[in-house]
Amino acid sequence: MAGPETGPDPAARTTEERTGAQVLLRTLVDAGVDVCFANPGTSEMHLVAALDAEPRMRAVLTLFEGVATGAADGYARMADKPAATLLHLGPGLANGTANLHNARRAGTPVVNVVGDHALDHKPLDAPLESDVDALAGTVSARVHRSLSTADLGRDTADAVAAACGPPPAVSTLLVPADVAWSSAAGLEPGTVAPPAAPGRGTLDADGLESAAKALWSGEPCTLLVGGTGLRERGLVAAHRIAAATGARVLAECFPTRMERGAGAPPISRLAYSGDVARKQLEGTAHLVLAGAASPVTFFGYPGKRGDLVPEGATVHRVTDVGAAGTVALEALADLVAGAVTDVPRAEAAPPALPTGPLTVQSAAEVVGALLPEGAIVVDESVTSGAGLPEATAGSARHDWLTLTGGAIGFGLPAATGAAVACPDRPVWCLQADGSAMYTISALWTHARENLDITTVVYDNGAYAILRGELLGVGASLPADSPARSLLDLGSPRLDFVALATGMGVPAVRASTAEELADALRRAAAEPGPHLVAAQVPPLVP
């Protein structure tokens, strides 16, 4: 979007030539926000034009706003700083809201820049007019509308500061078109104080004290870890606490980012299934939350409690959800486990490569056997990923990113952002077929930016997650029911090889473990994006 420079350094243009849009961009990059995932429209054209005057900003075009917002989430999870999005009015923001919901649940910093109608045009109720403030408020910790060019630098700086936290959050700045296009003669960019270091947040002193007493009480304790606590430092502290007190340690069900594999302190995740999660937490007298929310089932089910905390157990929260997980765990470890230094580490033990027709289990074993050192795994495999945690526990060291908010269509966009944030690391996107279609156009951005992303689509032709939920709520459909078509992707069968190649991503189909392994080896040996359509039977028939 920003072409090569042929004249004087645009950043050196005089303040008399500067527009509000240029002040906004200068403020962003001065604050370290130097990537923008964009799907702009007419109201943002002056912001697009201003990119030529700010070569430090990398603009990444997406073909759908949900790709832009999901990419900003994936970027922030790996870069530990916000990216910006550039979205078009209320409908554009609405298109990106699902992945902003995931970012909000992940506790990641995102700066949304949303163009709006010019101030004198807004009262005319033009076709694209909407209550954009209300839309933004559903996913943003802070929403602000800039009403004058003179305020735009300060407003942008405040938006970045709100995103960085603590705690990190989604921050939305609404920019009327005339505020962006008007002259900013004599105006300087806003300034932002240095953001808080990753992992900073609010510790609960009373919570730390009560948790320490509970851990030393001799009663059964479970430590539920989330947020930054699932990085190596936090995991080391959690294992110190467990070694000193006998507490059980679990990770939240859907982590923002978890360090795993050979050499990392191991940790199991709380199960998605409420029945399994209840078994994991059974007997807990004290539940200590370090960066994790108090556990509940995703949905309500007939005759079952949604609250997963065992009845009679006491909950101790030592920090805000998603914030300061590492800091809280280290503070708690200093209180109860000062003498403990050695902790367990996962051994390098990747599974042997399987053979024969692909199944959910054999596909997981191929991934576990071939996962490269330093990989970033973006997991939206849903039911087809059932075997992945065990199969990858002893794989080469890697980071694991998951669907924190449950809004599907996360995987392909988040992989986009992770690859932009970490261009020297391979990204593997493990993607269910149904949710892939929500944001399939992300593949075009993978190709356009030549990102090192290997996507495995679990092509089972079914909405298997919905079939499982149908059973979970006690509903049933006769074999000849027309409603069964809502749980089937097989008519017509999606052709992910054709979809990917049509957007510039080399793709192959694999129906055996050997074919999947060969495809992953080729993808690792060649630069740029690749896709493998792995034909696995659905876990839930």
Protein Blocks (a to p, Z undefined) as FASTA:
>chain_A
ZZcdfbdcfklpcfklpcfklmmmmmmmmnopabdcddddfklmmmmmmmmmmmkbccdd
dfbfklmmmmmmmmmmmnopacddddehjklmmmmmmmmmmmmmnopacddddddddfkl
mmnopakbccfklmmmmmpfbdcddfbfklmmmmmmmmmmmmnopadddddddddfklmm
pccehiacddddddddehiacddfklmmmmmmmmmnopacddddehjllmmklmmmmmmm
mmmnopacdddfbdfbdcedehiacdddddfblklmmmmmgoiabdcdehiacdddfbdc
ehiafblbdghiacddfbdehiaklmmmmmmmmmmmmmpmbdcddddddddddedjddfk
lmmmmmmmmocghiacddfkkmmlmmmmmmmmmgccddddddfkopghklmmmmmmmmmm
mmmbccdddddfklmmmmmmmmmmmmmnopacddddddehpafklmmmmmmnopacdfkl
mklmmmcckbccddfklmmmmnopacdddfbfklmmmmmmmmmmpgcjdddddddddfbZ
Z
